Amino acid sequence: MVKKKINKTKLKDRMDIVWAKIIKYRAGWVCEITGKDTAECQLQSHHIVGKGCTYLRWDLRNGISLWSQRHRLGNPSAHNNPIWFVEKLKAIRLEDYEYLKPLESKLMSSIPLEWYLEKYEWLKTELKKYDKAI
């Protein structure tokens, strides 16, 4: 039996897609700051602590569903005015803010492929809770 070589970059891309979908499902397909839904705006999934922090990259508490204007495009937005965003986050999801704050600087070096595979399988299981069609 020949094992198919797993490409870590493609695996991360798949994990990002599943993670983003879960974030929107969990929020009920609305912007968590404005309440706008997909009929009114384009929703995007935002990493509260940036994707560079692998330890938190696919943590569901590290994601928030935002209207594109409140994610990157407008002002204020999470990327254009981080102080505004942190204040909004603390107002609507204080528990998650307090969970993420001490972990934001946790770095993982030399992450084994198995870690990514386990995390991907977990994400797919979580998505199935929301999307029964998968």
Secondary structure, DSSP 8 states (H G I E B T S, - for coil): -------HHHHHHHHHHHHHHHHHHHTTSB-TTT--BTTTS-EEEEESS-TT-HHHHT-GGGEEEEEHIIIIISSS-TTT-HHHHHHHHHHH-HHHHHHHGGGTT----S--HHHHHHHHHHHHHHHHHH-TT-
